[in-house]
Amino acid sequence: MEPVTLTTGRLLLRPFEPRDADAVHAACQDPDIRRWTPVPSPYERAHAEEFVGRVCPEEWRDDISYRFAVVTRDGGALVGSMALVQLARLRTEEHQAELGYWTAPEHRRRGFTGEAARAVVEWAFTALGVERLEWCAQVGNEGSRAVALAAGFRMEGIDRARIVHHGTRRDAWRGAILPSDLGLPSTTPYLPAPERPAVTDPA
């Protein structure tokens, strides 16, 4: 797929470029990014150059992941990374993908990542035909969970041992958002499970 650019009130979401290497390298020195995401640790300048110069363009070209550099419209500062991943399921009858992101520490708690996430969610539903968009993060990653909730995801449970991080399996929170949650249509009909009747106390 040809890379696209999305805009919000405060942000520009565009493909990563070689000029982003310095900002990516600086952001990924943050202990929280290394704690909660699969970036290499330690994160070297060469990792950033590889990410922006080869990995991101190839993933767009091969429809593996669509990764956006999230930058401010006022000044162009790198806020973070926002990506649709697991796109193999998008090309099956499942029509599913997964949302992933990280935020540079100096831009947290300003609503930027939730704003970017909402833009990518809408784009996934309206332009790509996604019918179920998932989010997952290690249990305890409260920042990522807050962003997912702000973007409209509904929490669905905990997947045991879902994420392998630094050689250890870890439990993951899981959430999802459907087009219908935003009042948008889906091609495939959806039949929700019936609600279970409330259990009453026989006493």
Secondary structure as GFF3:
##gff-version 3
##sequence-region A 1 203
A	DSSP	beta_strand	6	7	.	.	.	ID=ss1
A	DSSP	beta_strand	11	15	.	.	.	ID=ss2
A	DSSP	three_ten_helix	18	20	.	.	.	ID=ss3
A	DSSP	alpha_helix	21	27	.	.	.	ID=ss4
A	DSSP	alpha_helix	31	36	.	.	.	ID=ss5
A	DSSP	alpha_helix	45	50	.	.	.	ID=ss6
A	DSSP	pi_helix	51	55	.	.	.	ID=ss7
A	DSSP	alpha_helix	56	61	.	.	.	ID=ss8
A	DSSP	beta_strand	66	72	.	.	.	ID=ss9
A	DSSP	beta_strand	78	85	.	.	.	ID=ss10
A	DSSP	three_ten_helix	87	91	.	.	.	ID=ss11
A	DSSP	beta_strand	96	103	.	.	.	ID=ss12
A	DSSP	three_ten_helix	105	107	.	.	.	ID=ss13
A	DSSP	alpha_helix	112	127	.	.	.	ID=ss14
A	DSSP	beta_strand	132	138	.	.	.	ID=ss15
A	DSSP	alpha_helix	142	150	.	.	.	ID=ss16
A	DSSP	beta_strand	154	165	.	.	.	ID=ss17
A	DSSP	beta_strand	168	177	.	.	.	ID=ss18
A	DSSP	three_ten_helix	179	182	.	.	.	ID=ss19
###
